[in-house]
Each structure stands twice: as structure tokens, then as C-alpha cells.
Amino acid sequence: MSQFNKFRSIYSAEELRERLRNIRHVALDMDGTIYMGMSLFPYTKPFLAGLKELGISYSFLTNNPSKSIADYLHKLSSLGVEATEEEMYTTALATIDYIKTNFPKARRLFLLGTPSMISEFEKAGFESTTDSADDVPDVIVAAFDMTLQYDRLCRAAWWVSQGVPYIATNPDRVCPTDQPVVLVDCGSICKCIEHATGRRPDITLGKPDPNMLSGILHRYGLQPDQIAMVGDRIYTDIEMAHNANAMGVLVLSGETTLEVADAAEKQPHIICDNIGVLGELIAEAHK
């Protein structure tokens, strides 16, 4: 890679142009990529408008299951970004799909999650069990629970210790924020349970699991090299791009620094300051 100046790529200039011309869909991480907390990045709306002008579709993927689809659409709308249900895919939906496929008889879940997330599961036909040793769940789901209560954490650890099927919605250790606080995410909550019980989740969904992209590929009839996965994290966004044989674009507007990116075992195909720079590259490739 050359000296960093707005962007870098593992491709030669001509190969980068051809690969960007081949992109038909852009899968966008949210936190740290299109906004930070409640602050929309100034380049987000121009970037989305530019994709539409070129006939390139896009979708919003997030490892953050704390909000329902309706809540995410409302948040995007409040920030000035209009989106549809079909353009949203969260790890809550990925977990619902996984349970329905792999535990078809499961109906009762012990959910470590926000009320908004729990409503998404209930909408899908599941029932949330209570904090009682007599109310045995079919599956435990641990998520990014910003309403986490100590007694419910202890109850989850108990069911985990008893061998109940155990799913984590996402591996993230922290959630990006523009506030002076560390937002402890699902991966850290699961590490707490592991330290107490000696057991890890049976499966951790969300990025970098390539299934987060498989639905998009199927929905739009695309091949992996026609999709770009854009995000601010090496260990989720870029790792998933590699796992799905898609193009991985790292933006430096969120969690990851250039130093961390340089040390990564699997390098991003492109590193950009932000999605505004990516938009410029895509537009240039289509001239």
C-alpha cells in the first residue's frame, strides 16, 4: 500500500477502478460508519444520494440488536435518512432466523436484551420467560443489553450453567459512541457469563458471520464480488467481507485506527477516511 492519503487499497489503480465498477450493492454498517451515536456524519446523505444516482442499491447492517427495525427506521428518519424495512438487517433478525431454522420447536426464550429488542422477538412469535428458576427457557439469547439488570444476568448465567442452548447475537466488545463513556456490548457481557460458568455461547451470530450478507446476495440476485461491505471494524465488518468473499472497505470514522488496520492479519481491500471518500472513488470509477 502507498502512503495513506484519504484512501489506500491492496489493488492497483486500474484493478480498483474495475472492481468498483462491478459493485452493484453496498452493505453499510451503521454505528461509526453512517453516524456516531445521535450524530449523522455530514457525508452520509451525499454518499447515499450518489449511490442512487448510479443505480447502486444499499442496505444497513448492524450488529447492534438493541433497537427494533421500527426504532432503527425512526432513528434514521430523525437523522434525515429515509429507509425501508427491506433495507434493514440487524442481528436480532439474524438470531430470530437462526432459532426458527435450528430450534423449530423453541418458543420460550430467556432474553438478555432491551425492551425494544424483546418486542422484535415477540413480534416473531416468541415468548420471553421470566426471571424465575421455575420458568425454564428453550433457548438463552444474550445481546447488547443497555437495560441490563444484575439479577437477570445471574439468571442467564444459571441457565447457561444448566446446559440450555445459548446464543449470542453479536461478538462486539463495545458499541461506538460520541459520548465520554464505554458502552459495554454483547461480547463483554458474554465474557462475564463465561468467567462465571466456564461456558461460551454455542454460536455467536452477527458480523463476522457471512450469513449476514447471504440474505442480501439472495434478495438482489448478486454474486459476492458485486457487493461491498463497508464498516469501521476489522474484527466484524472486514472479517465478514473476507468470509463472504466480498469487498471489504474499512472506514476510519469509528472504532478502528490506521495502526490497528495495518496490524490486521486480513487486510481491508480498501481503507478510507470515511464513506464520503468511498463515494468519490465509486463515482470516479463510473466516469
Sine and cosine of phi, psi and omega as CSV:
sin_phi,cos_phi,sin_psi,cos_psi,sin_omega,cos_omega
0.00,0.00,0.55,-0.84,0.03,-1.00
-0.99,0.14,0.10,-0.99,0.05,-1.00
-0.82,0.57,0.70,-0.71,-0.09,-1.00
-0.93,0.37,0.78,-0.63,0.04,-1.00
-0.44,-0.90,1.00,0.05,-0.04,-1.00
0.97,0.25,-0.65,0.76,0.07,-1.00
-0.42,-0.91,0.36,-0.93,0.14,-0.99
-0.64,-0.77,0.40,-0.92,0.02,-1.00
-0.52,-0.85,0.50,-0.86,0.10,-1.00
-0.98,0.21,-0.22,0.98,-0.01,-1.00
-1.00,0.01,0.41,-0.91,0.19,-0.98
-0.94,0.35,0.26,-0.97,-0.05,-1.00
-0.85,0.53,-0.69,0.73,-0.03,-1.00
-0.94,0.33,-0.66,0.75,0.01,-1.00
-0.91,0.40,-0.62,0.78,0.04,-1.00
-0.87,0.49,-0.69,0.72,0.01,-1.00
-0.87,0.49,-0.71,0.71,-0.02,-1.00
-0.92,0.40,-0.65,0.76,-0.01,-1.00
-0.92,0.38,-0.62,0.78,0.03,-1.00
-0.94,0.35,-0.55,0.83,0.06,-1.00
-0.91,0.40,-0.42,0.91,-0.03,-1.00
-0.99,0.10,-0.23,0.97,-0.05,-1.00
-0.94,0.34,0.76,-0.64,0.02,-1.00
-0.90,-0.43,-0.23,0.97,-0.02,-1.00
-0.49,-0.87,0.62,-0.78,0.05,-1.00
-0.88,-0.48,0.87,-0.49,0.07,-1.00
-1.00,-0.06,0.85,-0.53,-0.14,-0.99
-0.93,-0.36,0.84,-0.54,0.27,-0.96
-0.89,0.46,0.30,-0.95,-0.06,-1.00
-0.94,-0.33,-0.95,0.30,0.00,-1.00
-0.86,0.52,0.85,-0.53,0.03,-1.00
1.00,0.06,-0.10,1.00,-0.04,-1.00
-0.89,-0.46,-0.80,0.60,0.05,-1.00
-0.97,-0.26,-0.36,0.93,0.09,-1.00
-0.45,-0.89,0.22,-0.98,0.12,-0.99
-0.77,-0.64,0.92,-0.39,-0.07,-1.00
0.89,0.45,-0.89,-0.46,0.04,-1.00
-0.95,-0.31,0.36,0.93,-0.02,-1.00
-0.91,-0.41,0.93,-0.37,0.06,-1.00
-0.96,0.27,0.73,-0.68,0.06,-1.00
-0.92,0.40,0.60,-0.80,-0.08,-1.00
-0.91,0.42,-0.34,0.94,-0.04,-1.00
-1.00,-0.04,-0.06,1.00,-0.09,-1.00
-0.92,0.40,-0.80,0.60,-0.05,-1.00
-0.90,0.44,-0.68,0.73,0.09,-1.00
-0.87,0.49,-0.60,0.80,0.02,-1.00
-0.89,0.46,-0.75,0.67,0.00,-1.00
-0.90,0.44,-0.66,0.75,0.03,-1.00
-0.89,0.46,-0.63,0.78,0.02,-1.00
-0.90,0.43,-0.63,0.77,0.05,-1.00
-0.89,0.46,-0.69,0.72,0.00,-1.00
-0.88,0.48,-0.66,0.75,0.01,-1.00
-0.87,0.48,-0.53,0.85,0.00,-1.00
-1.00,0.01,-0.03,1.00,-0.01,-1.00
0.97,0.24,0.37,0.93,0.02,-1.00
-0.99,-0.13,0.84,-0.54,0.00,-1.00
-0.98,0.17,0.26,-0.97,0.02,-1.00
-0.50,-0.87,0.32,-0.95,0.06,-1.00
-0.58,-0.82,0.34,-0.94,-0.02,-1.00
-0.95,-0.31,0.88,-0.47,0.05,-1.00
-0.93,-0.37,0.69,-0.72,0.05,-1.00
-0.63,-0.78,0.65,-0.76,0.12,-0.99
-0.99,0.16,-0.06,1.00,-0.03,-1.00
-1.00,0.02,0.96,-0.29,-0.02,-1.00
-1.00,-0.06,0.19,0.98,-0.16,-0.99
-0.95,0.32,-0.31,0.95,0.00,-1.00
-0.89,-0.46,0.51,-0.86,0.10,-0.99
-0.96,0.27,0.21,-0.98,0.05,-1.00
-0.85,0.52,-0.69,0.73,0.01,-1.00
-0.86,0.50,-0.65,0.76,0.01,-1.00
-0.92,0.40,-0.64,0.77,0.03,-1.00
-0.91,0.42,-0.68,0.74,0.02,-1.00
-0.89,0.46,-0.62,0.79,0.04,-1.00
-0.91,0.41,-0.67,0.74,0.01,-1.00
-0.89,0.46,-0.73,0.69,0.01,-1.00
-0.87,0.50,-0.67,0.74,0.00,-1.00
-0.89,0.46,-0.65,0.76,0.00,-1.00
-0.92,0.40,-0.40,0.92,0.04,-1.00
-1.00,-0.01,-0.04,1.00,0.03,-1.00
0.99,-0.10,0.21,0.98,0.00,-1.00
-0.92,-0.39,0.90,-0.45,0.03,-1.00
-1.00,-0.02,0.75,-0.66,-0.01,-1.00
-0.61,-0.79,0.26,-0.97,0.01,-1.00
-0.93,-0.38,0.25,-0.97,0.04,-1.00
-0.85,0.52,-0.61,0.80,-0.03,-1.00
-0.92,0.39,-0.33,0.94,-0.01,-1.00
-1.00,-0.04,0.07,1.00,-0.03,-1.00
-0.90,-0.43,0.66,-0.75,0.14,-0.99
-0.52,-0.85,0.88,-0.47,-0.03,-1.00
-0.92,-0.40,0.21,-0.98,0.03,-1.00
-0.95,0.33,-0.34,0.94,0.13,-0.99
-0.90,0.44,-0.71,0.71,0.04,-1.00
-0.91,0.41,-0.63,0.78,0.03,-1.00
-0.89,0.46,-0.63,0.78,0.01,-1.00
-0.93,0.36,-0.67,0.74,0.06,-1.00
-0.85,0.52,-0.73,0.68,0.02,-1.00
-0.87,0.49,-0.66,0.75,-0.03,-1.00
-0.91,0.42,-0.71,0.71,-0.01,-1.00
-0.90,0.44,-0.69,0.73,-0.01,-1.00
-0.89,0.46,-0.54,0.84,-0.01,-1.00
-0.99,0.16,-0.68,0.74,-0.15,-0.99
-0.99,-0.17,-0.34,0.94,0.07,-1.00
-0.74,-0.67,0.91,0.41,-0.14,-0.99
-0.87,0.49,-0.38,0.93,-0.01,-1.00
-1.00,-0.04,-0.13,0.99,-0.03,-1.00
-0.94,0.34,0.76,-0.65,0.04,-1.00
-0.76,-0.65,-0.49,0.87,-0.12,-0.99
-0.96,-0.29,0.86,-0.51,-0.11,-0.99
-0.84,-0.54,0.64,-0.77,0.21,-0.98
-1.00,-0.08,0.91,-0.40,-0.16,-0.99
-0.93,-0.37,0.90,-0.43,0.19,-0.98
-1.00,-0.01,1.00,-0.02,-0.07,-1.00
-0.29,-0.96,0.17,-0.99,0.00,-1.00
-0.95,0.30,0.35,-0.93,0.08,-1.00
-0.83,0.56,-0.59,0.81,0.02,-1.00
-0.89,0.46,-0.69,0.72,0.03,-1.00
-0.92,0.40,-0.69,0.72,-0.01,-1.00
-0.86,0.51,-0.60,0.80,0.03,-1.00
-0.89,0.45,-0.53,0.85,0.04,-1.00
-0.92,0.40,-0.64,0.77,0.04,-1.00
-0.93,0.36,-0.66,0.75,0.01,-1.00
-0.91,0.41,-0.59,0.81,0.07,-1.00
-0.88,0.48,-0.52,0.85,0.00,-1.00
-0.99,0.11,0.01,1.00,0.09,-1.00
0.97,-0.22,0.11,0.99,0.01,-1.00
-1.00,-0.07,0.34,-0.94,0.04,-1.00
-0.89,-0.46,0.70,-0.72,0.01,-1.00
-1.00,0.02,0.84,-0.55,-0.01,-1.00
-0.98,0.21,0.33,-0.94,-0.05,-1.00
-1.00,0.02,0.16,-0.99,0.03,-1.00
-0.99,0.12,0.97,0.25,-0.03,-1.00
-0.55,-0.84,0.65,-0.76,0.04,-1.00
-0.93,0.37,-0.24,0.97,0.01,-1.00
-1.00,-0.04,-0.15,0.99,-0.07,-1.00
-0.96,-0.29,0.99,0.11,-0.15,-0.99
-0.98,0.18,0.82,-0.57,0.01,-1.00
-1.00,0.09,0.36,-0.93,0.12,-0.99
-0.99,0.16,-0.55,0.83,-0.05,-1.00
-0.54,-0.84,0.58,-0.82,0.15,-0.99
-0.98,-0.21,0.73,-0.69,0.08,-1.00
-0.85,-0.53,0.87,-0.49,0.09,-1.00
-0.97,-0.24,0.73,-0.68,-0.08,-1.00
-0.68,-0.73,-0.12,-0.99,0.10,-0.99
-0.98,0.22,1.00,-0.10,-0.12,-0.99
-0.97,-0.26,0.99,-0.15,0.01,-1.00
-0.98,0.18,-0.03,1.00,0.08,-1.00
-0.92,-0.39,0.39,0.92,-0.11,-0.99
-0.83,0.56,0.77,-0.64,0.07,-1.00
-0.92,-0.40,0.63,-0.78,-0.07,-1.00
-0.85,0.52,-0.68,0.74,-0.04,-1.00
-0.90,0.43,-0.59,0.81,0.03,-1.00
-0.95,0.30,-0.57,0.82,0.10,-0.99
-0.88,0.48,-0.68,0.74,0.02,-1.00
-0.91,0.41,-0.63,0.78,0.03,-1.00
-0.91,0.41,-0.67,0.75,0.05,-1.00
-0.87,0.50,-0.69,0.73,0.02,-1.00
-0.88,0.47,-0.59,0.81,0.03,-1.00
-0.90,0.44,-0.75,0.66,0.00,-1.00
-0.91,0.42,-0.58,0.82,0.08,-1.00
-0.88,0.47,-0.68,0.73,0.00,-1.00
-0.92,0.39,-0.35,0.94,-0.01,-1.00
-1.00,-0.03,0.02,1.00,0.10,-0.99
1.00,0.04,0.22,0.98,0.06,-1.00
-0.91,0.42,0.65,-0.76,0.05,-1.00
-0.76,0.65,0.69,-0.73,-0.23,-0.97
-0.72,-0.70,0.89,-0.46,-0.05,-1.00
-0.86,-0.51,0.69,-0.73,0.15,-0.99
-0.96,-0.27,0.69,-0.72,-0.04,-1.00
-0.96,0.30,-0.51,0.86,-0.08,-1.00
-0.30,-0.95,0.40,-0.92,-0.08,-1.00
-1.00,-0.05,-0.02,1.00,-0.14,-0.99
-0.86,0.52,0.72,-0.69,0.03,-1.00
-0.98,0.18,-0.65,0.76,0.02,-1.00
-0.68,-0.73,0.34,-0.94,0.07,-1.00
-0.96,-0.28,0.73,-0.68,0.01,-1.00
-0.87,0.50,0.56,-0.83,0.03,-1.00
-0.45,-0.89,0.45,-0.90,0.09,-1.00
-0.99,-0.14,0.22,0.98,0.01,-1.00
-0.97,-0.26,0.39,-0.92,-0.03,-1.00
-0.98,0.19,0.91,0.40,-0.03,-1.00
-0.40,-0.92,0.47,-0.88,0.11,-0.99
-0.99,-0.12,0.87,-0.48,0.02,-1.00
-1.00,0.00,0.97,-0.23,-0.03,-1.00
-0.93,0.38,0.85,-0.52,-0.12,-0.99
-0.97,-0.23,-0.11,-0.99,-0.13,-0.99
-0.84,0.55,-0.68,0.73,-0.03,-1.00
-0.86,0.51,-0.59,0.80,0.01,-1.00
-0.96,0.26,-0.59,0.81,0.07,-1.00
-0.90,0.45,-0.68,0.73,0.02,-1.00
-0.92,0.39,-0.55,0.83,0.05,-1.00
-0.91,0.42,-0.58,0.82,0.08,-1.00
-0.89,0.47,-0.73,0.69,0.01,-1.00
-0.90,0.44,-0.64,0.77,0.02,-1.00
-0.89,0.46,-0.66,0.75,-0.01,-1.00
-0.90,0.43,-0.55,0.84,-0.03,-1.00
-0.99,0.14,-0.50,0.87,-0.14,-0.99
-0.89,-0.46,-0.31,0.95,-0.07,-1.00
0.99,0.16,0.13,0.99,-0.07,-1.00
-0.86,-0.51,0.73,-0.68,0.09,-1.00
-1.00,-0.05,0.28,-0.96,0.09,-1.00
-0.84,0.55,0.55,-0.83,0.05,-1.00
-0.91,0.42,-0.56,0.83,0.08,-1.00
-0.47,-0.88,0.60,-0.80,0.09,-1.00
-0.91,-0.41,0.91,-0.42,-0.05,-1.00
-1.00,0.02,-0.18,-0.98,-0.03,-1.00
0.97,0.22,0.07,-1.00,0.06,-1.00
-0.86,0.50,0.74,-0.67,0.34,0.94
-0.99,-0.11,0.25,0.97,0.04,-1.00
-0.87,0.50,0.83,-0.56,-0.07,-1.00
-0.91,0.41,-0.25,0.97,0.02,-1.00
-0.90,0.44,-0.33,0.94,0.06,-1.00
-0.90,0.44,-0.41,0.91,0.02,-1.00
-0.98,-0.18,-0.33,0.95,-0.10,-0.99
-0.89,0.46,-0.60,0.80,0.02,-1.00
-0.90,0.43,-0.61,0.79,0.03,-1.00
-0.92,0.38,-0.70,0.72,0.02,-1.00
-0.86,0.51,-0.69,0.73,0.00,-1.00
-0.92,0.38,-0.70,0.72,-0.07,-1.00
-0.88,0.47,-0.64,0.77,-0.07,-1.00
-0.98,-0.18,0.01,1.00,0.00,-1.00
0.89,0.45,0.70,0.72,-0.10,-1.00
-0.96,-0.30,0.33,-0.94,0.18,-0.98
-0.99,-0.12,0.41,-0.91,-0.05,-1.00
-0.81,0.58,-0.57,0.82,-0.04,-1.00
-0.98,0.21,0.03,1.00,0.04,-1.00
-0.98,-0.19,0.10,0.99,-0.02,-1.00
-0.82,-0.58,0.64,-0.77,0.09,-1.00
-0.92,-0.39,0.79,-0.61,0.09,-1.00
-0.99,-0.15,0.87,-0.49,-0.11,-0.99
-0.90,-0.44,0.80,-0.60,0.02,-1.00
-0.26,-0.96,0.03,-1.00,-0.10,-0.99
-0.96,-0.29,0.18,0.98,-0.05,-1.00
-0.78,-0.63,0.73,-0.69,0.06,-1.00
-0.92,0.38,-0.75,0.66,-0.19,-0.98
-0.98,0.18,-0.08,1.00,0.10,-0.99
-0.85,-0.52,-0.91,0.41,-0.11,-0.99
-0.91,0.43,-0.80,0.60,-0.07,-1.00
-0.95,0.30,-0.62,0.78,0.05,-1.00
-0.87,0.50,-0.66,0.75,0.02,-1.00
-0.91,0.41,-0.65,0.76,0.03,-1.00
-0.84,0.55,-0.72,0.70,0.05,-1.00
-0.89,0.45,-0.69,0.72,-0.03,-1.00
-0.89,0.45,-0.50,0.87,-0.04,-1.00
-0.99,-0.16,0.08,1.00,-0.03,-1.00
0.87,0.50,0.53,0.85,0.04,-1.00
-0.97,-0.23,0.14,-0.99,0.08,-1.00
-0.98,0.20,0.76,-0.64,0.01,-1.00
-0.96,-0.28,0.88,-0.48,-0.01,-1.00
-0.92,-0.40,0.90,-0.44,0.04,-1.00
-1.00,-0.06,0.77,-0.63,0.13,-0.99
-0.96,-0.30,0.58,-0.81,-0.07,-1.00
-0.99,-0.13,0.43,0.90,-0.03,-1.00
-1.00,-0.06,0.00,1.00,-0.05,-1.00
-0.80,-0.61,-0.87,-0.49,-0.17,-0.99
-0.98,0.21,-0.66,0.75,-0.22,-0.98
-1.00,0.06,0.70,-0.71,0.10,-1.00
-1.00,-0.08,0.26,-0.97,0.03,-1.00
-0.89,0.46,-0.58,0.81,0.01,-1.00
-0.90,0.44,-0.67,0.74,0.04,-1.00
-0.91,0.42,-0.67,0.74,0.01,-1.00
-0.88,0.48,-0.68,0.74,-0.02,-1.00
-0.89,0.45,-0.47,0.88,-0.04,-1.00
-1.00,0.02,-0.08,1.00,-0.07,-1.00
-0.93,0.36,0.63,-0.77,0.02,-1.00
-0.91,0.41,-0.70,0.72,0.04,-1.00
-0.97,-0.25,0.93,-0.36,-0.10,-0.99
-0.98,0.21,0.59,-0.81,0.15,-0.99
-0.88,0.48,0.52,-0.86,0.07,-1.00
-0.95,0.33,-0.54,0.84,0.07,-1.00
-0.64,-0.76,0.62,-0.78,0.17,-0.99
-0.87,-0.49,0.80,-0.60,0.01,-1.00
-0.80,-0.60,0.45,-0.89,0.13,-0.99
-0.83,0.56,-0.67,0.74,-0.06,-1.00
-0.24,-0.97,0.05,-1.00,-0.04,-1.00
-0.94,0.34,-0.33,0.94,0.09,-1.00
-0.88,0.48,-0.66,0.75,0.04,-1.00
-0.91,0.41,-0.67,0.75,0.05,-1.00
-0.87,0.50,-0.66,0.75,0.04,-1.00
-0.85,0.52,-0.65,0.76,0.03,-1.00
-0.89,0.45,-0.66,0.75,0.00,-1.00
-0.91,0.42,-0.69,0.72,0.00,-1.00
-0.90,0.43,-0.69,0.72,0.02,-1.00
-0.88,0.48,-0.67,0.74,0.01,-1.00
-0.90,0.44,-0.62,0.79,-0.01,-1.00
-0.91,0.41,-0.41,0.91,-0.05,-1.00
-1.00,-0.09,0.07,1.00,0.03,-1.00
-0.98,0.21,0.00,0.00,0.00,0.00
